[in-house]
Amino acid sequence: MRPTPTRLRQLACVAACAALGAGPALAQPDARAALAEQAMHWQSLGRLELAEASWRKLLSADPQSADALYGMAQVELARGRPAQAQDWIARLRAAHPADARAARLEARLRQPGGPATDLQAARAAARAGRTEEALQAYRAIFGNRPPPEPIALEYYQLLAGTPQGWDESRRGLEQLARSRPDRQDVRLALAQLQTYRDATRREGIRSLAELARLPNGSAAREAWRQALLWLDARPADAALYRDYLSMQSDPAVAQRLDGLGTARAPQATEGPAAPDPLRLGFAAFERGDLGAAERHFRAALRQRPTHADALGGLGLVRLRQQQFAQAEDLLTQASRSGNGRRWSAALRSATYWNLVGQASAARERGDLASARQLLERAIQLDPAQPAARGALAGLADMRAAQARAQARREADAGDSAGARRTLEAALAEAPGNPWLRYDLALVYRRMDLPSEAHALMEAMPAAQRDTPDALHAQALLAADAGDPAAGMAYLDRIPDASRTADMNALRQKLQSTAEARRADLDRQQAELEARQATERRAEAERAPQLAAGTVYRHRSGEPGLGRLSDVQTPIEAHLPAGEGRIVLGVTPTELRAGTLGVDAGSASRFGGGMWAAQRQAAGLAPPPGEQRAQGVGLHVGYEDANFSASLGTTPQGFEHSNVVGHLAYSGRLGETVSFKAELSRRPVTDSLLSFAGTRDPRTGLRWGGVVATGGRLDLARDFGSWGVYGRGAVHSITGLHVEDNRRHALGGGVYLPLSRGPDGGLTVGLDVGLISYDKNLGGFTYGQGGYFSPQRHASLTLPIDWQGRDGRLSWRLNASIGMQSFREDPAPLSLLTGAAAFTAGTRHTGLAYNLAAVLEYRLAPQLYLGGALGFNNARDYRQFTGHAYLRYVFGAGAAQDMPSVPRLLNSPYTPLFP
């Protein structure tokens, strides 16, 4: 008996009501619980700024909230700020002495190098196989609530591996799959979990079969195959095996099917008429057996693919399963194929929750505009439902944070007008947000609109004016305006229980500013006099200059591999800019490494390795030939007395060109301590392979073009008659199709000035240097970098530096001599084939020397001629460098005041004096 239209409408309404009752709980009746869940969601995604905003809102409503205090401690730990985290832990312990989370976090702080947050601890324990410890750490994050979606999958997969955790894991994954039917990874995890037990293995196999037919279904196909091989199969399971074999052939699966004995397709027999699948489907649906209902509805659709009732029935199943997108599609088809009113309630419900789900996904990927449009459509479809309205309200904070970030980017780019428009539009949507007002007030001030900034803060809604965030924002504005007294007055209005570590730090800063202002005024006069004394010299340093020259460098080595000769023609212009100068440069460059030998030993140590050498020997590929490269490099930079920066490229025209540059700052800490900090990305120029990259014509492989990216810190202390210094650096070494490497360097020494004067001086010293690389990548096969990379390099040298000036001639000599020792580990002959052959490791101890000298002569008041020579074997090579250049200084007066030390025209890639 087929269900009547009236009965179908009743079922559709029942399904719609069930979906509404079980839909995503986007509108929480308890605002504090909603804020806590929102904060945990953002924290699990790593969006610390949004998590902090939610925790602070919860603290504004409940300053003693244990969850919020604990959450803020986790935020600061994730930022690597243990001192600030300790402040929040102390507040948590004071407000809730029995809360065990405070003790656990304090214990973790006392473990140097260990994971900081509970999420980091959970993942570390899971990786180490400590399952129970990992589960405890996960549960500490979300307490008695369900796990936040970003970490739910990893939690349930870990839980499933415990003896008592399978059922809970299955229920959790089923709920997650219902709420997020678009997540194929969740459905795959659930199906795999089902195949782990006999009772649910067939259900899991059917789910894997469905997933395997989707795009990117390779993982599901593999799990499907494995489950069929695990299955304790019966003759009735033959259809499961035939279903798999209909998609791909597989001898192992076919053998299992043959072994069932009844694998042949069933033959038609005479008998009574088959029952109506549509009636059976609705009967199963009414009793809640959704799996059986789906099978019966699909059977009806195989008989009539456009049957409206079968489509509608399957749509009701999907709606009950909260797979809203599929439900909407099926119910839409049913409405078009039959009586549309029959399915209207269910279709409206499916469409509503599908829009809400799409809005949630858009919000998570940061597309707030689309999320808002989707939620507005859902509200228009069903104004009585609160879920979309609650979600739309929750977008306000995210939109504010997004607007603030966009405005900061616009302001940093110099687009103050754009930042103003962005913040004004956001403030119109959220007039009670004090941080939007603060950012906009700062923009007004930067645009020289102080009255608008003042009026903006005065117009803050009365309900928000005395909140801790609003008072904090007012205090920051006062500090920005240079009014520490007003800033402290705002902060003093915040109750002690609501003050954060940042607020207390700001008040201390304002107090210090007020106390130090008088001393600052006294120092300003002395600084002004000092600046006037050096003004003429600074003006000379900033004078426009134009320089051009040639740099030749030759490095010994095997032809086609380590040997290198390069000719660079740097051309530089220096233009005054503020207190410093802008540097513009062009550097045509040509590299030659010679021709690789055709013998098997040489041919197998390049590019494709032994395989390529065999092809070459068989006449199937040409030899690599001469190794050469040429191109034109560009760079732009800025320099002043303390700061320098550059941005450029290795020569365009090389096989692989890189963006390079640096940021450096130097200064003093007191009267005797100086420092220099630098971040850089520079080419590794040990060989043509590392500098320019190359191509093996025998295989078509391209690799090389290596750069070192990292930082360096130099410190020195001068005691007058002698001094000490130290340095440390860490760099990541990367290149095109080259294995990643890491370099660590430490060094230091002592120096003794033998003479000092306005025109130069002589200094001697003792230097110790240590360098190590994680890997030996000095080879020239594919994946190697062609650069010297010992696992240990140590040197002890005696350096000397002499510089001076005599009339028109100025000079500088920097030399050192000593001992060096290095060790290189064995390296694979070829990283391409994975062969087990390795080069022999190397150990060497011997003489180390370095000489760099430059002379500069003033040919005319504004024209200088210079030259330089360099020799060294500081590592495993011998190298010669020669420079020649001309420099023209615009402005006769500036030229007369040039510094006594020669200004060598360096190559931007191979500087003689770094």
C-alpha positions in Angstrom: 0.0 0.0 0.0 1.5 3.3 -1.1 1.5 6.2 1.5 -1.2 8.8 0.9 -0.4 12.4 0.1 -1.7 13.5 3.5 0.5 10.9 5.2 3.6 12.1 3.2 3.0 15.7 4.2 2.7 14.6 7.8 6.0 12.7 7.5 7.7 15.7 5.9 6.6 18.0 8.7 7.7 15.5 11.3 11.1 15.3 9.6 11.4 19.1 9.4 10.5 19.5 13.1 13.1 16.8 14.0 15.7 18.6 12.0 14.9 21.9 13.6 15.1 20.4 17.1 18.4 18.7 16.4 20.0 21.5 14.3 23.3 23.2 15.2 23.0 25.1 18.5 24.2 28.4 17.1 22.1 30.5 19.5 23.0 29.6 23.1 20.6 30.7 25.9 23.6 31.1 28.2 25.7 33.9 26.8 28.7 33.1 29.0 28.7 29.5 27.8 28.5 30.7 24.3 31.5 33.0 24.8 33.5 30.1 26.3 32.7 27.8 23.4 33.5 30.5 20.9 36.9 31.2 22.6 37.8 27.5 22.6 36.9 27.2 19.0 39.2 30.1 18.0 42.0 28.8 20.3 41.9 25.4 18.8 42.2 27.0 15.3 45.3 29.0 16.5 43.4 32.3 16.1 44.7 33.7 19.3 43.6 37.3 18.8 40.0 36.2 18.3 40.2 33.7 21.3 41.6 36.5 23.5 38.7 38.8 22.5 36.1 36.2 23.5 37.9 35.4 26.8 38.1 39.1 27.6 34.4 39.6 26.9 33.7 36.7 29.3 35.9 38.4 31.9 34.0 41.6 31.5 30.8 39.8 32.4 32.4 37.6 35.1 35.9 38.8 36.3 36.3 35.6 38.3 35.5 33.1 35.5 37.8 30.1 35.9 37.5 29.1 32.3 38.4 32.6 31.1 41.4 33.0 33.4 42.6 29.5 32.3 42.0 30.3 28.7 44.0 33.6 28.8 46.9 31.7 30.4 46.7 29.3 27.4 46.7 32.2 24.9 49.8 33.7 26.5 51.6 30.3 26.6 50.8 29.8 22.9 52.4 33.2 22.2 55.5 32.2 24.0 55.0 34.8 26.8 55.5 32.8 30.1 55.6 35.9 32.3 52.2 37.1 31.2 50.8 33.5 31.4 52.1 33.3 35.0 50.0 36.5 35.8 46.8 34.8 34.6 47.7 31.5 36.4 48.2 33.5 39.7 44.7 35.1 39.2 43.2 31.7 38.5 44.8 30.2 41.7 43.7 33.2 43.8 40.1 33.1 42.5 39.8 29.3 42.5 42.4 27.6 44.8 41.0 24.1 44.2 41.2 24.4 40.4 43.8 21.7 39.4 44.5 23.4 36.1 46.6 26.1 37.7 49.0 23.6 39.3 49.3 21.7 36.0 50.2 24.9 34.0 52.7 26.0 36.6 54.4 22.6 36.5 54.6 22.8 32.7 56.2 26.3 32.9 59.0 24.8 35.0 59.8 22.3 32.3 62.1 24.1 29.8 61.7 23.2 26.2 58.5 21.2 26.8 55.1 21.9 25.2 53.5 25.0 26.5 49.7 24.7 26.0 47.4 21.8 26.7 46.9 21.3 23.0 50.6 21.1 22.4 51.0 18.7 25.3 48.1 16.5 24.0 49.6 16.2 20.5 53.1 15.6 21.8 51.8 12.7 24.1 49.8 11.3 21.2 52.9 11.3 18.9 54.9 9.5 21.7 52.2 6.8 22.1 51.1 8.0 25.6 47.4 7.7 24.8 45.8 8.2 28.2 48.0 11.2 28.9 47.1 12.7 25.6 43.3 12.1 26.2 43.6 13.8 29.6 45.3 16.8 28.0 42.6 17.1 25.3 39.8 16.9 27.9 41.4 19.6 29.9 40.8 21.9 27.0 37.1 21.4 26.6 36.1 20.0 30.0 32.6 18.5 29.9 31.7 20.1 26.6 32.1 18.3 23.2 35.5 18.9 21.6 35.7 22.0 19.4 35.3 21.1 15.8 38.9 21.9 14.7 40.3 19.2 17.1 37.3 16.9 17.3 38.5 14.6 14.5 42.0 14.0 16.0 40.5 13.5 19.5 38.0 10.9 18.4 40.5 9.0 16.3 42.8 8.8 19.3 40.0 7.8 21.6 38.9 5.0 19.2 42.2 3.2 19.9 41.4 2.7 23.6 39.6 -0.4 24.9 36.6 1.6 26.2 36.6 4.4 23.7 35.2 2.9 20.5 31.5 3.6 21.2 32.1 7.2 22.4 34.3 7.8 19.4 31.7 6.4 17.0 28.9 8.5 18.5 31.1 11.6 18.4 32.1 11.0 14.7 28.5 10.4 13.8 27.4 13.7 15.4 30.3 15.5 13.7 29.4 13.9 10.3 25.8 15.0 10.7 26.7 18.6 11.6 29.3 18.8 8.9 28.2 16.6 6.0 30.6 18.5 3.7 33.7 17.2 5.5 34.7 14.1 3.6 37.6 13.4 6.1 35.1 13.0 8.9 32.9 10.6 7.0 36.0 8.6 6.0 37.2 8.4 9.6 33.7 7.2 10.7 33.6 4.6 8.0 37.1 3.3 8.9 36.1 3.2 12.5 33.0 1.0 11.7 35.2 -1.5 9.8 37.3 -2.1 12.9 34.5 -4.2 14.5 32.5 -7.2 13.0 29.2 -5.8 14.1 29.5 -2.6 12.0 32.0 -3.7 9.4 29.5 -4.1 6.6 27.9 -0.7 7.3 31.4 0.8 7.2 32.1 -1.0 3.9 29.0 0.4 2.3 30.0 3.9 3.5 33.5 3.5 2.1 32.1 2.4 -1.2 30.1 5.6 -1.4 33.1 7.7 -0.4 35.4 6.0 -2.9 33.2 7.2 -5.8 33.7 10.9 -4.7 36.6 13.0 -6.0 39.8 12.5 -4.0 38.4 9.1 -3.0 41.8 7.2 -3.2 42.1 6.9 0.6 38.5 5.5 0.9 39.2 3.0 -1.9 42.3 1.7 -0.1 40.3 1.4 3.2 37.4 -0.3 1.3 39.8 -2.9 -0.1 41.3 -3.6 3.3 37.9 -4.0 5.0 36.8 -6.5 2.3 40.0 -8.5 3.0 39.4 -8.4 6.8 35.7 -9.3 6.5 34.7 -12.8 7.7 32.6 -13.1 4.6 29.4 -15.1 4.0 27.7 -16.0 0.7 25.3 -13.1 1.3 28.3 -10.7 1.2 29.1 -11.5 -2.4 27.4 -8.2 -3.5 29.9 -6.2 -1.5 32.8 -7.8 -3.4 31.1 -7.4 -6.8 30.5 -3.8 -6.0 34.3 -3.2 -5.4 35.3 -5.2 -8.5 32.9 -3.2 -10.7 35.2 -0.2 -10.2 38.6 -1.9 -10.5 40.2 -5.3 -10.9 42.0 -6.8 -7.9 43.1 -10.4 -7.7 43.0 -10.6 -3.9 39.4 -9.3 -3.7 38.4 -11.5 -6.7 39.8 -14.5 -4.9 37.8 -13.8 -1.8 34.7 -13.5 -4.0 35.4 -16.8 -5.7 35.8 -18.5 -2.4 32.3 -17.6 -1.2 30.9 -20.3 -3.6 27.7 -18.2 -4.3 29.4 -15.3 -5.9 27.6 -15.7 -9.2 24.8 -13.3 -9.9 21.5 -14.6 -8.6 19.1 -16.1 -11.2 15.5 -15.0 -11.7 13.0 -17.4 -10.2 9.3 -17.7 -10.2 7.6 -16.5 -7.1 5.3 -14.0 -5.5 5.6 -10.3 -6.5 8.2 -8.4 -4.7 7.0 -6.0 -2.0 6.7 -2.3 -2.8 10.1 -0.7 -1.8 8.4 2.7 -1.4 6.0 1.4 1.2 8.8 -0.4 3.0 10.9 2.7 2.9 8.3 4.9 4.6 7.6 2.2 7.1 11.3 2.0 8.0 11.4 5.8 8.2 8.5 5.9 10.7 10.1 3.4 13.0 13.5 5.3 12.8 15.5 2.8 10.8 17.1 5.3 8.5 19.5 2.8 7.0 16.7 0.4 5.9 14.6 3.4 4.7 17.5 4.6 2.5 18.0 1.2 1.0 14.3 0.9 0.1 14.1 4.4 -1.3 17.2 3.8 -3.5 15.6 0.5 -4.7 12.5 2.5 -5.7 14.7 5.0 -7.5 16.5 2.3 -9.4 13.0 1.3 -10.8 11.9 4.9 -11.5 14.8 7.5 -11.1 12.4 10.4 -11.1 9.8 9.0 -8.7 8.7 12.1 -6.6 7.8 10.1 -3.5 11.0 8.1 -3.6 13.1 11.3 -4.0 11.1 13.0 -1.2 11.5 10.0 1.1 15.2 9.9 0.6 15.3 13.6 1.2 13.5 13.1 4.5 16.1 10.5 5.4 18.9 13.0 4.6 17.1 15.7 6.6 16.8 13.4 9.6 20.5 12.7 9.2 21.2 16.5 9.1 22.9 16.1 5.7 21.1 19.3 4.7 22.7 20.0 1.3 21.7 16.6 0.0 18.3 16.8 1.6 17.6 20.2 -0.1 18.7 18.8 -3.5 16.5 15.7 -3.2 13.4 17.6 -1.8 13.8 20.2 -4.6 13.7 17.3 -7.2 10.7 15.8 -5.4 8.9 19.2 -5.5 9.5 19.5 -9.2 8.5 16.0 -10.0 5.2 15.9 -8.1 3.1 17.9 -5.7 5.4 20.6 -4.4 3.2 21.5 -1.4 3.7 18.0 0.0 7.4 18.6 0.6 7.4 22.4 1.3 7.9 22.2 5.1 10.8 19.7 4.8 12.3 21.6 1.9 12.2 24.9 3.8 13.8 23.3 6.8 16.6 21.7 4.7 17.2 24.9 2.9 17.4 26.8 6.2 19.9 24.5 7.8 21.9 24.2 4.6 22.3 28.0 4.5 23.3 28.0 8.2 25.9 25.3 7.6 27.3 27.1 4.5 27.5 30.2 6.6 29.5 28.4 9.3 31.9 27.1 6.7 32.3 30.5 5.1 33.0 32.0 8.6 35.7 29.4 9.3 37.6 30.2 6.1 37.4 33.9 6.9 34.7 34.9 4.2 32.6 36.9 6.5 30.7 38.8 3.8 29.5 35.5 2.3 28.6 34.2 5.8 26.5 37.3 6.4 24.6 37.0 3.1 23.9 33.3 3.7 22.6 34.0 7.2 20.4 36.9 6.0 18.9 34.5 3.4 18.2 32.0 6.2 16.5 34.6 8.4 14.4 35.7 5.4 13.4 32.1 4.8 12.4 31.4 8.4 12.3 34.5 10.6 11.1 32.6 13.6 14.1 30.4 13.9 16.8 31.8 16.3 19.9 29.9 15.0 20.7 32.2 12.1 20.0 35.3 14.1 22.4 34.1 16.8 25.1 33.3 14.3 24.7 36.6 12.6 25.2 38.4 15.9 28.4 36.3 16.4 29.9 37.6 13.2 30.1 41.1 14.6 33.3 40.5 16.6 34.9 38.7 13.7 34.0 41.4 11.3 35.5 44.0 13.7 38.7 42.0 14.1 38.9 41.6 10.3 38.3 45.3 9.7 41.0 46.2 12.3 43.5 43.9 10.6 42.6 45.3 7.1 42.9 48.9 8.4 46.4 48.1 9.9 47.5 46.8 6.6 46.2 49.9 4.8 47.8 52.2 7.3 51.1 50.3 7.1 51.0 50.8 3.3 50.5 54.5 3.7 46.8 54.4 2.8 45.4 56.4 5.7 42.2 57.3 3.8 41.5 53.6 3.1 42.1 52.7 6.8 39.7 55.5 7.8 37.0 54.2 5.4 37.4 50.7 6.6 37.1 51.5 10.3 34.3 54.0 9.8 32.2 51.3 8.0 33.0 48.8 10.7 32.1 51.2 13.5 28.8 51.9 11.9 27.9 48.2 12.2 29.4 47.9 15.8 29.2 51.3 17.5 29.8 49.8 20.9 33.2 48.2 20.0 35.9 50.4 21.9 38.8 49.0 19.9 37.3 50.0 16.6 37.0 53.5 18.0 40.6 53.4 19.3 42.0 52.3 15.9 40.0 55.0 14.1 41.0 57.7 16.6 44.7 56.8 15.9 44.1 57.1 12.2 42.5 60.5 12.7 45.5 61.6 14.6 47.9 60.3 11.9 45.8 62.4 9.5 46.2 65.5 11.7 42.6 65.4 12.8 42.8 65.6 16.6 39.4 67.2 17.2 37.7 64.3 15.2 39.6 61.8 17.3 38.5 63.5 20.6 34.9 63.7 19.4 34.9 60.0 18.4 35.9 58.8 21.8 33.4 61.2 23.5 30.6 59.7 21.4 31.1 56.2 22.8 27.8 54.7 24.0 27.2 55.3 27.7 26.8 51.6 28.3 30.3 50.9 27.1 32.1 54.0 28.4 33.2 52.6 31.7 34.0 49.0 30.7 37.6 47.8 31.2 38.2 47.6 27.4 36.9 51.2 26.8 39.0 52.6 29.7 42.1 50.7 28.5 41.6 52.1 25.0 41.3 55.7 26.4 44.5 55.2 28.3 46.3 54.0 25.2 45.2 57.0 23.3 46.4 59.3 26.1 49.7 57.5 26.1 49.9 58.0 22.3 49.1 61.7 22.8 52.0 62.0 25.3 49.7 62.6 28.3 50.7 60.1 31.0 48.6 61.7 33.7 45.4 61.3 31.8 46.3 57.7 30.9 46.9 56.8 34.5 43.6 58.4 35.5 41.7 56.2 33.0 43.4 53.0 34.2 42.8 53.8 37.9 39.0 53.7 37.1 39.3 50.0 36.2 38.5 47.7 39.2 41.6 45.7 40.4 40.0 42.4 39.7 39.5 43.4 36.0 42.9 44.7 35.3 45.1 42.6 33.0 48.8 42.3 32.9 48.8 44.6 29.8 46.9 47.2 31.7 49.3 47.1 34.7 52.3 47.2 32.3 50.8 50.3 30.6 50.3 52.0 33.9 53.9 51.3 35.0 55.1 52.6 31.6 53.1 55.8 32.0 54.4 56.3 35.5 58.0 55.8 34.3 57.3 58.2 31.4 56.1 60.9 33.8 59.0 60.5 36.1 61.6 60.5 33.3 60.2 63.4 31.4 62.2 66.0 33.2 65.4 64.0 32.9 64.7 63.6 29.2 64.4 67.3 28.8 67.9 67.7 30.3 69.4 65.1 28.1 67.9 66.6 25.0 70.1 69.6 25.2 73.2 67.5 25.4 72.1 65.4 22.5 71.4 68.4 20.4 74.9 69.7 20.9 76.3 66.3 20.0 74.2 66.2 16.8 75.4 69.6 15.8 79.0 68.5 16.2 78.6 65.6 13.7 76.1 67.3 11.3 78.7 68.1 8.7 80.0 64.6 8.6 76.5 63.1 8.4 75.7 65.5 5.5 78.8 64.3 3.7 77.8 60.6 4.2 74.4 61.4 2.7 75.7 63.2 -0.4 74.5 61.7 -3.7 77.1 59.3 -5.2 77.5 57.2 -8.3 79.9 54.2 -8.4 80.7 51.5 -11.0 83.3 48.9 -11.1 84.2 45.3 -11.8 84.6 42.4 -9.4 86.5 39.2 -10.4 86.4 36.1 -8.3 88.0 32.7 -8.8 87.6 29.6 -6.7 89.6 26.4 -7.1 87.9 23.1 -7.7 87.0 20.4 -10.1 85.9 21.6 -13.6 82.1 21.6 -14.0 81.6 21.1 -10.3 83.4 23.0 -7.6 85.5 25.3 -9.8 84.0 28.8 -10.2 85.1 32.0 -12.0 82.7 34.9 -11.9 82.8 38.5 -13.2 80.4 41.0 -11.7 79.9 44.6 -12.8 78.1 46.4 -9.9 76.7 49.9 -10.6 75.4 51.8 -7.6 73.7 55.1 -6.9 73.3 56.6 -3.5 70.6 59.2 -3.0 70.0 61.2 0.2 66.7 60.4 2.0 66.0 61.8 5.4 68.8 60.9 7.8 70.1 58.2 5.5 70.4 57.3 1.9 68.7 55.2 -0.7 70.9 52.7 -2.6 69.9 51.6 -6.1 72.0 48.9 -7.8 72.4 46.9 -10.9 74.9 44.0 -11.1 75.4 42.2 -14.4 77.0 38.8 -13.6 78.6 36.0 -15.5 79.7 32.7 -14.0 81.9 29.9 -15.5 82.6 26.6 -13.8 84.3 24.8 -16.7 83.3 21.6 -18.5 82.5 18.4 -16.6 84.7 15.4 -17.4 83.1 12.7 -19.6 84.6 9.9 -17.5 82.1 7.8 -15.5 83.4 9.1 -12.2 82.8 12.7 -13.1 79.6 12.2 -15.0 78.0 10.2 -12.1 78.6 13.0 -9.6 76.4 15.5 -11.5 72.7 15.9 -11.8 71.0 12.5 -12.4 74.0 10.7 -11.0 74.9 7.2 -12.1 71.6 6.7 -14.0 72.4 9.8 -16.1 76.0 8.8 -16.5 74.9 5.4 -17.9 72.6 7.2 -20.4 75.4 9.4 -21.4 77.8 6.5 -21.8 75.2 4.6 -24.0 74.8 7.7 -26.2 71.2 8.2 -25.1 71.9 11.7 -23.7 74.5 14.4 -24.4 77.1 15.3 -21.8 76.4 18.3 -19.6 79.0 20.4 -21.4 80.3 23.7 -20.1 78.7 25.0 -16.9 78.0 28.7 -17.2 75.4 31.2 -16.3 74.8 34.9 -16.7 72.2 37.4 -15.7 71.5 40.9 -14.2 70.8 41.4 -10.5 68.8 44.2 -9.1 68.7 45.6 -5.6 67.4 48.6 -3.7 68.2 49.5 -0.1 68.3 52.1 2.6 71.1 52.9 5.0 71.6 55.3 7.9 73.8 55.5 10.9 72.0 52.6 12.7 69.7 50.9 10.3 70.1 49.3 6.9 67.8 47.3 4.7 67.9 45.9 1.1 65.7 44.0 -1.2 66.7 42.5 -4.5 67.1 39.4 -6.6 70.0 37.2 -7.7 70.7 37.8 -11.3 67.7 37.4 -13.6 68.7 35.0 -16.4 70.1 32.4 -14.0 68.5 29.0 -14.1 66.9 29.8 -10.8 66.6 33.4 -9.4 65.8 34.2 -5.8 64.6 37.2 -3.9 67.2 38.3 -1.4 67.6 41.1 1.1 68.3 42.0 4.7 67.2 44.1 7.7 69.9 45.2 10.1 70.0 47.5 13.1 73.0 48.4 15.2 73.2 50.5 18.4 74.6 50.8 21.8 73.6 49.6 25.2 75.1 52.1 27.6 78.5 53.6 27.0 80.6 50.4 26.4 78.3 47.8 24.9 77.4 47.8 21.2 75.2 45.4 19.2 74.1 44.6 15.7 71.1 42.4 14.9 70.3 41.2 11.4 67.7 39.2 9.5 68.8 38.2 6.0 68.2 36.1 3.0 71.3 35.8 1.0 72.6 33.6 -1.9 75.1 30.8 -1.2 77.8 31.5 -3.8 80.1 28.6 -3.2 79.5 27.2 -6.7 77.6 27.8 -9.9 75.1 25.2 -8.7 74.5 26.9 -5.4 74.6 30.5 -6.8 72.7 30.2 -10.1 71.2 26.7 -10.2 71.7 24.5 -13.2 70.1 21.9 -15.4 71.2 18.4 -16.3 70.5 18.0 -20.1 70.8 14.3 -19.8 67.6 14.1 -17.6 66.1 17.6 -17.8 66.4 18.0 -14.0 66.7 21.5 -12.6 68.0 22.2 -9.1 70.2 24.6 -7.1 69.9 28.3 -6.5 70.5 28.1 -2.8 69.8 30.8 -0.2 70.5 31.1 3.5 67.6 32.7 5.5 68.0 33.5 9.1 69.3 35.9 11.7 72.6 36.9 13.3 73.4 38.8 16.5 76.7 40.5 17.3 77.6 41.9 20.7 80.8 43.7 21.8 82.0 45.5 24.9 84.9 48.0 24.8 86.9 48.5 28.0 89.0 51.2 26.4 92.4 49.5 26.1 90.9 46.2 25.0 87.5 44.6 24.2 85.6 41.4 23.8 82.9 40.4 21.3 80.7 37.5 20.4 78.4 36.4 17.6 75.7 33.8 16.9 73.7 33.0 13.9 71.1 30.4 12.7 70.1 30.0 9.1 67.9 27.8 7.1 69.5 26.7 3.8 67.0 26.0 1.0 67.0 25.8 -2.8 65.2 24.6 -5.8 64.8 20.8 -5.5 67.6 20.9 -2.9 67.3 19.2 0.4 66.6 21.6 3.3 69.5 22.2 5.7 70.3 24.3 8.7 73.4 26.1 9.7 74.4 27.1 13.3 77.3 29.4 14.0 78.9 30.7 17.2 82.0 32.7 17.6 83.8 35.4 19.6 87.1 36.7 20.6 89.1 39.5 22.1 90.7 42.6 20.4 93.4 45.0 21.4 93.6 48.5 19.8 97.3 49.3 19.3 96.5 52.8 17.9 93.5 54.9 17.5 93.1 58.3 15.8 90.7 60.4 13.6 92.2 59.0 10.4 92.3 55.3 11.4 94.0 52.8 13.7 95.5 49.4 14.1 93.8 46.5 16.0 94.9 42.9 16.6 93.0 40.1 18.4 92.2 36.4 18.8 89.1 34.8 17.2 87.4 31.5 17.7 84.7 30.3 15.3 82.4 27.3 15.3 80.0 26.3 12.4 77.9 23.2 11.9 75.4 22.1 9.3 72.7 19.4 9.9 73.5 17.7 6.6 76.4 17.4 4.2 75.0 18.7 0.9 78.3 19.6 -0.8 77.7 17.2 -3.7 76.5 18.1 -7.2 73.8 15.5 -7.9 70.1 16.3 -7.9 69.0 17.2 -4.4 72.5 18.3 -3.3 73.4 22.0 -3.0 77.0 22.2 -4.1 78.0 24.2 -1.1 80.5 23.5 1.7 78.4 22.1 4.6 80.5 20.4 7.2 79.0 18.9 10.3 81.7 20.5 12.3 84.0 23.4 11.5 86.2 25.1 14.1 88.8 27.8 13.6 91.3 29.7 15.8 92.8 32.7 14.1 94.8 35.9 14.9 93.1 38.8 13.1 94.6 42.2 12.3 92.8 45.3 11.0 94.6 48.4 9.8 92.9 51.4 8.3 94.0 55.0 7.7 94.3 58.0 5.5 97.2 60.1 4.2 96.2 63.0 2.1 94.2 61.8 -0.9 95.0 58.1 -0.2 92.9 56.0 2.2 93.2 52.3 2.9 92.0 49.3 4.9 93.7 46.0 5.5 92.0 43.0 7.2 93.9 39.8 7.5 94.0 36.7 9.7 96.0 33.5 10.0 95.5 30.5 12.1 94.3 26.9 12.2 91.0 25.3 11.0 89.6 21.8 11.5 86.4 20.4 9.9 84.5 17.2 9.5 82.1 16.2 6.7 79.8 13.2 7.2 79.4 10.7 4.3 76.7 11.9 1.9 74.6 9.9 -0.6 76.0 9.8 -4.1 72.5 10.3 -5.4 69.3 11.5 -3.7 67.3 10.9 -6.9 67.5 7.1 -7.0 67.8 6.5 -3.2 70.8 4.3 -3.8 72.8 3.2 -0.8 76.2 4.4 -2.1 77.8 7.2 -0.1 80.7 9.5 -0.5 83.5 9.0 2.0 83.4 11.3 5.0 86.2 13.9 5.3 88.3 15.1 8.2 90.8 17.9 7.8 93.0 20.1 10.0 95.3 22.7 8.5 96.3 26.3 7.9 93.6 29.0 7.6 94.3 32.4 6.1 92.4 35.4 4.9 93.5 38.7 3.4 91.4 41.6 2.2 92.9 44.9 1.3 91.4 48.0 -0.3 93.0 51.3 -1.5 91.1 54.4 -2.5 92.6 57.5 -4.1 90.9 60.9 -4.7 91.7 61.7 -8.3 89.7 65.0 -8.1 87.6 66.8 -5.5 84.6 64.7 -6.4 86.1 61.6 -8.1 87.6 58.5 -6.4 89.5 55.5 -7.8 89.6 52.3 -5.8 90.9 48.8 -5.9 90.8 45.7 -3.7 92.4 42.2 -3.5 91.3 39.2 -1.4 92.8 35.8 -0.8 91.4 33.1 1.5 91.1 29.4 2.2 88.8 29.8 5.1 87.1 26.4 4.5 87.8 23.7 1.9 88.8 25.9 -1.0 91.2 28.6 -2.2 89.7 31.8 -3.5 91.0 35.0 -5.1 89.0 38.2 -5.5 89.9 41.4 -7.3 88.0 44.7 -7.4 88.3 48.0 -9.3 85.9 50.9 -9.2 85.3 54.6 -9.7 83.1 56.7 -7.4 81.7 60.2 -8.1 80.4 62.3 -5.2 78.1 65.2 -6.1 78.8 68.4 -4.2 82.4 69.6 -3.7 82.0 70.4 0.0 80.5 67.0 0.7 83.4 65.3 -1.1 86.0 67.0 1.1 84.2 65.7 4.2 84.1 62.0 3.2 85.1 59.5 5.9 88.7 58.4 6.1 87.9 54.7 5.6 87.6 53.7 1.9 84.0 53.0 0.8 84.6 49.9 -1.2 82.1 49.2 -4.0 81.2 45.7 -2.9 79.4 43.0 -4.9 75.9 42.6 -3.4 76.4 38.8 -3.6 80.1 38.3 -2.7 81.2 41.2 -0.5 84.9 41.4 0.3 84.1 43.2 3.6 80.7 42.0 4.8 
